[in-house]
């Protein structure tokens, strides 16, 4: 099997989970070759080979040349007819480059895409590949029989028994410090909540995903630099997140697009989630028992009014949903079934 992904680096603040995905898939296939755009540190896996195309944003000609050279060299190293398929992990651009070829030779080719935005590369891949795999119905802008919902991939390290107490004052958000994440809105909500809950604090963990957003991050932090209840931390390795979350009481989130993986990771860790995300509400419900969360203030107030026992039961219910439908093991099994069971 051939896997296309962005990065093989456990310290990558955005794509480290792709290493976890490869590790899990390697346990289901005899041989896995990974064609990636970046290589850092990752644990060696005996049946996995990694090939680095050194993909650099803006260097289109060089990128395409290195990618084609690496892909065809890898593909031709397989005995004729022995390649079971290609799994492309959010790499719609790279998939689009080889999709007509894989269609021509009837090599099974699936793209994982979990993002609300619709790109021309996604549309191209939808036409040429065997299908698009996504996490939930709202996580892919395309519809139709070639779209298959298989859940998210939440690592078992996030699962823990919730330790519920009356303390619901330490709020946290981890993830990219990008405008789309509405971090300024979260900060404003925290300040508003402090009128009735004066002990509330907020910590943001994560950095801007690219230089374009660095100024946004710097300006926001500067605006609130004098507020001791607000803390802004840089990104940290993903393997530190489960333990770090145990230091907080509530995960607060304001991204309204597709179902963020951070929402499921927080839920799996046993920390209550306050969010405006409609996809999350459709899966787990809201604290206010409304079909969707109208605002973060009302959601937090509804959460704060719950008894410890009621909150514990609800957290356990939500954890079970993640375990059944969104665990890494479930996700990888679905990918295996799709690639092995379907015909080209």
N, C-alpha and C positions, 0 to 999 in steps of 0.2 A: 504494500500500500504506500502511496505517496501522499504526504501532508504538506500543504502550503501554509505558511504562517508569517507573521511579522517579525517575531523575535524569539530566540531561544536564550533567555536570560532571566534567571529567577529574581534578579535585582531590578528588573525593568518595572518602573512604577505603574505602567499601563498594561503591558502585555505579558507579565510573568505567569499569568494563568495559562498561557499557551504552552508553557513547559509542562504544567500539570496535565493538560489535555493530552499531550504526546505520551507522557508516562502512562496514562490510563489506557490509551488506545494501543500502546505497545504490548499490553498484556492480553490483547485480543487478536492480534495479527502476528503471523510468523516473522514478518519483516516490515519495518517502517522506515522510509526515507523521508527526511524533512528538508524541504527547500525553504529557507528562511531569509529574511532581509537583514537580520542582525544576529550576531552570536556574541554572547557574554558568558557568564558562568551558568552551567546547568549540570545536574547529576548525570553521569554516564549510564546509559541503558544498553544492555548487551545486544539487543536486536534492532537498535536505532542508529542510523547514520544521519549526520546533519551536514547540509551543504549551504554555504553562506553566499548569497548573491550580492551582499553589500549594497542594498538598495538605499539610495540617497534621494531625498525629496528634491525635485527640480532638475535632476540629472536624467531626464527621460531616455535619451538615446543610449547612454551607458547602461542604465537600469534594464532596459528591454533586451539589449544585447547579452548582458551577463545572465539575465533570467532565462532566455531561450537556450543559451549554451548549457547552463546548469540543468535545466529541465530535460532537454533531449539527451544529454549525457546520462542522466539518472534513469530516464525511461528506457533507454537502449541497454542498460545494464541488466535489465530483467529478461529472463528467457521469454520467448514469444508466448503470449497468452497467459503469463503467470501474474501479471499485475491485476489485482482485484479491483482497484479503483483509486480515485483521488478525492481527498477531503481537503477543502480550502477553508481555512479558519479566518473569516472576515476579510479575505484578500480578494475582493471582487475585481480589482485592477489586474492582478496577476492571473486570476482565473479567466478573465476575458481574453487574455492573450493566447491562451491555449484551448479555450472552449470549442472553437470550430474543429480543431484537430482531434480532440477527444471524442467529439460527436462523430466525426468521419470514421474513426477506427473503432467506434462503439466501446470506448473505455468509460466505465461509469465515473461520473464526476459530479460531486455535490458541493455546493457552497453554503457555509454557515454564515448567516447574516442576521444580526439582531440590532437593528437601528431603524428609527422611524423615518429617516430621510431616504429619498429615492434618488439613486444616482443612475447615470446612463450606463455605467458598467454593470450595475445590478440588472437592469433591463436586458442587456446583451447576454449576460450569464443565464438569466431566466429562460431565454430562448434556446440557447445552445446546450446547457448542461442538463443532467437528468433531473435536477431539482434544487430547490433552495430549502435548507434546514434553518429553523428559527426557534426562539425560545417560547414565545406566546403569539397569539393571533394578532396582537397589536404591535409586535416587535418587527414586523416586516411590512413595508408599504404595498407590496404586491399580494394579490389573492389568486386563488385557483388551485387546481389539482396538483401542480408541481411544487406547491408550498407545503412543507410538512413541519408541524409543531412538535418539538421533542423535549422542551423544557430547558432550563439553564443548567450550568455545571458548577455546583457548589461543593467545594472540597469538604470532606468529613471533618477536617480540623476545626471548622467553624462550629460544629455542633457541640453544645454543652447544655447541661441542665440549668435552667434559669435560677438565679439567686435573687428573688424578688423582695424588695423592702419598700418602706415608705419613701425612700429617697428617690426622687425623679427630677433632680435639679441639675445634674451634670449632662448637658446636651453635647452631642458630637455629630460631625459630618465628616466622612472621609471620602475622597475622590478628587477628581481633577478640579483645579481652581480656575474653571472656565466660566465665561458669562452665562452659558446655557444652564449651568447648575444653580443659578439664582442664589448665590451665596449672600449677596447683599440683602436680598429679601429675608433670608434666614436670620441674618444679624439684626435686621429691623424688627423681626418678630420676637427675637430673644429680648431685645430692649423693651418692647411692648409688654411682654410677659412679666418682666421684672417689676412692673408696677404692682402686680398682685402676688408674684412669687419672687421676692427680692433676692433669694439665694441662688437663683438660676445663673449658670455659667455656660459658655459655649466654646468648643474647640473645633477648629477646622484643621484636618489632616490631609495634606495634598498640595501639589504645586500645579502651576499652569502647564497645560499639555504641550504648548509650543510657544516660541518667542512672541507671537502676535498677542497672546493673552497675558504676558508677563507684566505689562504696564497696568492692565486691569487689576491684577493681583496686588501690585505695589500700591496703587492708589487706594484700593479698599482697605488694605492693612494700615496705611497712613491715616486714613480718615478715622479709624477707631483705635489708634495707637495708645491713647490715654485711658482707655477703658480696661480696668484690671480683670473684668469678668470675661473678656474675650481673649482667646489664645489662637495663634495661627502657627501651625507646624508644617514643615516640609513633608514631602512624600516619604514613606517608609516601606521597607520590603514587605511584600504581602504576607509572608509567613509570620510577621510580627502583629498583624492586624487582629487575629482572634484574641490574643492575650491582651492587647491594648484596649479592645472594646470592653473588657471586663472592668475597666476603670471608670466606665461611664454608665449612665442610667437610661438615656434615651438617644436614639438615632433620629435626627431631624433632616428632612430632605425636601427639596422644592422643584426638582426637575419633572416636567410634565410629559416628557416624550415617552420613549420606549421604557420597558421595565429594566431599570438599572440593576446590575449585578450586586451593587453595594446594598440594595434593599433586601435582597435574598440572603446575602451573607450576614447582615445584621440580624435578620429574623432567625437564621439558623443558629446564631451565637446566643440567642435568648434575650436579646435587648429589644425592648419595644420600639416600634418604628412609627414616627409621625411624618406623614408625607402627603403631598398633593397629587401624587402619581395615580392616574386612573386605572392603569393596568394592575398596580398593586392592590387597589381597592377592590377590583373585580375578583381577584384571587383570594384575598384575605379578609376583606371588609374594612370598615373604618371604626375608630373608637367612638365616634359620635353616632354610629349606626345609620348614617346617611349613605345613599348609593355611592356618592363620591364625596371626598373631603372638600368642604366649601372654603376653608381657610385653615392655616396652621395653628392659629390661636385657639379656635374652637376645638380642634383635634387634640391639642395638648391639654386643654382644660378637661375634656372628656376623659383622657387618659389619667390625669391627676386625680380625678374623682373616684377612680376604681379602687376597690379593696384589694389588698395584696393577693388574696385567694382568687378573686375574679381575674386579676391580671395574670397570675401564674397559669390558670387554666387556658386563657386565651393565647398566651405565649407558647404553651405546649402544643396547642391545636395548630398554630401557625408553623411551628417547627416540624410537625408531622407532615404538613403539606409540602414543605421544602424537601424533606427526606424522601417522600414518595414520588414526587414529580420533578424535582430540580436538583437532585444530587449528582455529583460527578460520575458516579457509578451508573446511575440510570441513564444519564446523557450519553456516555460512551457506549453503553449497551444498545441504545437506540441507533446510534451511528453505525455500529457493527451490523445490526439487523437490516438497516436501510441499504447499506452497501452490499452485503452478502446476499440478501433475499431478493432484491429487485433485479430485473433484467435491463439491459441497455436498450 
